[in-house]
Amino acid sequence: MTPTRPFVAAADLSPGPEHRQLWALANKVGLDLDGHGNRVAAMAQALGDAHQGLGSTALLTLGAQLHDIGKLTIPIEVLDAPRRLTPTEWAVMRLHTILGLEILCHALDDVPQDVADCVLLHHEHWDGSGYPIGLSGAAIPLLARLVAIADFIDALASPRVYKSAMAPEVVRTLVLRARGVKFDPVLTDLALQIWPLLLRARAQAGLPHAVTMEQAILKP
């Protein structure tokens, strides 16, 4: 059965000290997966700052840091498989969005809706081909659309045991190619306009460590 988008809690645009659980968990998870969450958060925040009308980026930063928390429950033999995933393994990997939201709801007393959206919906595609729900266009929450672009950039630009890091100019070409397919066309254009700023924000968040890799093979 296709999951539906949950409504968790009213979003507080400026989470404060009362959200110390949320801040603490985000700061911890941001360092996991070789700092992937922190790099995504830095780029998402830069993109959010450039987007007119977004206002506070506090929840965007938190959601970006936490977006892949569900991957911490994925078996390591699937997460770091040095080859293309099998259909069964890919089905397991795709569960990380749903598992991530479950982790948040069990770990925290209050999960703002915007943060939940980033965790659950960052793999939804503009054309409706994404997961776990299959939302399309503006039905995908704005913050999830921002995190999706930043996640894509860091995933391609970072080395993994199953692939080498791609050069920034190659990543930029792939982002452009995904315009209107995976990503919001307007946000894609904005990301390309501030491309040097995104790369600088990513670097300042801490570049990934080198890893020992097999032949570079992208997971599907």
C-alpha positions as CSV (number, residue, x, y, z in Angstrom):
1,M,0.0,0.0,0.0
2,T,1.3,3.4,-0.9
3,P,2.1,5.5,2.2
4,T,0.3,8.8,2.6
5,R,2.0,12.0,3.8
6,P,1.7,12.2,7.6
7,F,0.8,15.3,9.5
8,V,3.1,15.3,12.5
9,A,3.0,18.7,14.2
10,A,2.5,22.3,13.4
11,A,5.8,23.7,12.1
12,D,7.5,26.2,14.4
13,L,9.5,28.5,12.0
14,S,12.1,29.3,14.7
15,P,12.7,26.2,16.9
16,G,14.1,27.3,20.2
17,P,15.5,25.8,23.4
18,E,12.4,23.8,23.9
19,H,13.4,21.8,20.9
20,R,16.8,20.8,22.4
21,Q,16.1,17.1,21.6
22,L,15.6,18.0,17.9
23,W,18.8,20.1,17.8
24,A,20.9,17.5,19.6
25,L,19.7,14.7,17.3
26,A,20.3,16.8,14.2
27,N,23.8,17.7,15.2
28,K,24.6,14.1,15.8
29,V,23.1,12.7,12.7
30,G,24.6,15.4,10.5
31,L,28.0,13.9,11.3
32,D,26.9,10.4,10.3
33,L,27.5,8.9,6.9
34,D,30.8,10.8,6.7
35,G,29.1,14.2,7.3
36,H,26.6,13.9,4.5
37,G,23.8,15.5,6.5
38,N,25.9,18.5,7.4
39,R,27.0,19.1,3.8
40,V,23.4,18.8,2.5
41,A,22.2,21.2,5.2
42,A,24.8,23.8,4.3
43,M,23.8,23.7,0.6
44,A,20.1,23.5,1.4
45,Q,20.4,26.6,3.6
46,A,22.3,28.5,1.0
47,L,19.7,27.6,-1.6
48,G,16.9,28.5,0.9
49,D,18.6,31.9,1.7
50,A,18.6,32.6,-2.1
51,H,14.9,31.7,-2.5
52,Q,12.6,34.7,-2.0
53,G,9.8,34.2,0.5
54,L,11.2,31.3,2.4
55,G,11.9,33.2,5.6
56,S,13.6,31.3,8.4
57,T,15.8,28.4,7.3
58,A,16.1,26.8,10.8
59,L,13.7,24.0,10.0
60,L,15.3,23.5,6.6
61,T,18.7,23.1,8.2
62,L,17.3,20.6,10.8
63,G,15.4,18.6,8.1
64,A,18.5,18.5,5.9
65,Q,20.7,17.2,8.7
66,L,18.2,14.5,9.5
67,H,17.0,13.6,6.0
68,D,19.0,10.3,5.8
69,I,18.6,9.2,9.4
70,G,16.7,6.2,8.2
71,K,19.8,4.9,6.4
72,L,21.3,4.2,9.9
73,T,18.9,1.2,10.0
74,I,19.8,-0.1,6.6
75,P,22.0,-3.2,6.7
76,I,25.6,-2.2,6.0
77,E,25.9,-4.9,3.3
78,V,23.2,-3.0,1.4
79,L,24.2,0.5,2.3
80,D,27.8,0.0,1.3
81,A,27.5,-2.7,-1.4
82,P,30.4,-2.2,-3.8
83,R,28.2,-2.8,-6.8
84,R,24.8,-2.1,-8.2
85,L,22.0,-3.1,-5.9
86,T,19.7,-6.0,-6.7
87,P,16.0,-5.2,-7.0
88,T,15.4,-6.7,-3.5
89,E,18.3,-4.6,-2.0
90,W,17.0,-1.5,-3.7
91,A,13.6,-2.0,-2.2
92,V,15.2,-2.2,1.2
93,M,17.2,1.0,0.5
94,R,14.1,2.9,-0.5
95,L,12.6,2.2,2.9
96,H,15.0,4.6,4.5
97,T,12.6,7.5,4.1
98,I,9.8,5.8,6.0
99,L,12.1,4.3,8.6
100,G,13.6,7.7,9.1
101,L,10.3,9.3,10.0
102,E,9.5,6.4,12.3
103,I,12.9,7.0,14.1
104,L,12.1,10.6,14.6
105,C,8.6,10.0,15.9
106,H,10.0,7.5,18.4
107,A,13.0,9.6,19.5
108,L,11.4,13.0,19.8
109,D,8.5,14.4,21.7
110,D,7.7,16.9,18.9
111,V,8.5,16.5,15.2
112,P,7.8,19.7,13.2
113,Q,6.0,19.0,10.0
114,D,8.6,20.6,7.8
115,V,11.3,18.4,9.3
116,A,9.1,15.3,8.8
117,D,8.6,16.3,5.2
118,C,12.4,16.6,4.5
119,V,13.0,13.1,6.0
120,L,10.0,11.4,4.3
121,L,9.8,13.2,1.0
122,H,13.3,14.1,-0.2
123,H,13.2,11.4,-2.9
124,E,9.9,12.6,-4.4
125,H,10.4,13.8,-8.0
126,W,8.9,16.7,-9.8
127,D,7.5,14.4,-12.5
128,G,5.9,12.1,-9.9
129,S,8.4,9.2,-10.4
130,G,9.9,9.4,-7.0
131,Y,9.2,7.6,-3.7
132,P,7.8,6.8,-1.2
133,I,4.4,8.4,-2.2
134,G,4.8,9.5,-5.8
135,L,4.0,13.2,-5.2
136,S,4.6,15.5,-8.1
137,G,5.1,19.2,-8.8
138,A,4.1,21.7,-6.1
139,A,2.4,18.9,-4.1
140,I,6.0,18.2,-2.9
141,P,6.6,20.5,0.1
142,L,9.1,23.3,-0.6
143,L,11.7,22.2,2.0
144,A,11.8,18.7,0.7
145,R,12.3,20.0,-2.8
146,L,15.3,22.1,-1.6
147,V,16.8,19.2,0.3
148,A,16.4,16.9,-2.8
149,I,18.7,19.1,-4.9
150,A,21.3,19.5,-2.1
151,D,21.2,15.7,-1.4
152,F,21.7,14.9,-5.1
153,I,24.7,17.2,-5.4
154,D,26.5,15.8,-2.4
155,A,25.7,12.2,-3.2
156,L,27.3,12.6,-6.7
157,A,30.2,14.7,-5.5
158,S,31.2,12.4,-2.7
159,P,33.2,9.2,-3.0
160,R,31.6,6.0,-1.8
161,V,32.7,2.4,-1.6
162,Y,30.6,1.8,-4.7
163,K,31.6,4.8,-6.8
164,S,34.2,7.6,-7.2
165,A,33.4,11.3,-6.6
166,M,32.2,13.1,-9.7
167,A,33.7,16.4,-10.7
168,P,31.6,19.6,-9.9
169,E,31.1,20.4,-13.6
170,V,29.8,16.8,-14.2
171,V,27.4,17.1,-11.2
172,R,26.2,20.5,-12.5
173,T,25.4,19.0,-15.9
174,L,23.4,16.2,-14.2
175,V,21.5,18.7,-12.0
176,L,20.5,20.6,-15.2
177,R,19.5,17.3,-16.9
178,A,17.2,16.6,-13.9
179,R,15.4,19.9,-14.2
180,G,11.7,19.3,-14.4
181,V,12.2,15.6,-14.0
182,K,13.6,15.1,-10.5
183,F,13.7,18.7,-9.5
184,D,11.5,21.8,-9.4
185,P,12.6,23.8,-12.5
186,V,12.6,27.1,-10.6
187,L,14.7,25.8,-7.8
188,T,17.0,24.1,-10.3
189,D,17.6,27.3,-12.1
190,L,18.3,29.0,-8.8
191,A,20.8,26.3,-7.8
192,L,22.7,26.7,-11.0
193,Q,22.7,30.5,-10.6
194,I,24.4,30.2,-7.2
195,W,26.5,27.1,-8.1
196,P,29.8,28.5,-6.7
197,L,28.1,29.5,-3.5
198,L,26.7,26.0,-3.1
199,L,30.1,24.4,-3.6
200,R,31.6,26.8,-1.1
201,A,29.0,26.0,1.5
202,R,29.5,22.3,1.0
203,A,33.3,22.7,1.4
204,Q,32.9,24.7,4.6
205,A,30.7,22.0,6.1
206,G,33.6,19.5,5.8
207,L,34.5,17.6,2.7
208,P,34.1,13.8,2.7
209,H,37.0,11.5,3.4
210,A,38.6,9.4,0.7
211,V,37.5,5.8,0.6
212,T,38.8,2.6,-0.9
213,M,36.6,1.9,-3.9
214,E,35.9,-0.9,-6.3
215,Q,35.0,0.1,-9.9
216,A,32.8,3.1,-9.9
217,I,29.2,2.0,-10.2
218,L,26.3,4.3,-9.4
219,K,23.4,2.8,-7.4
220,P,20.1,3.1,-9.4
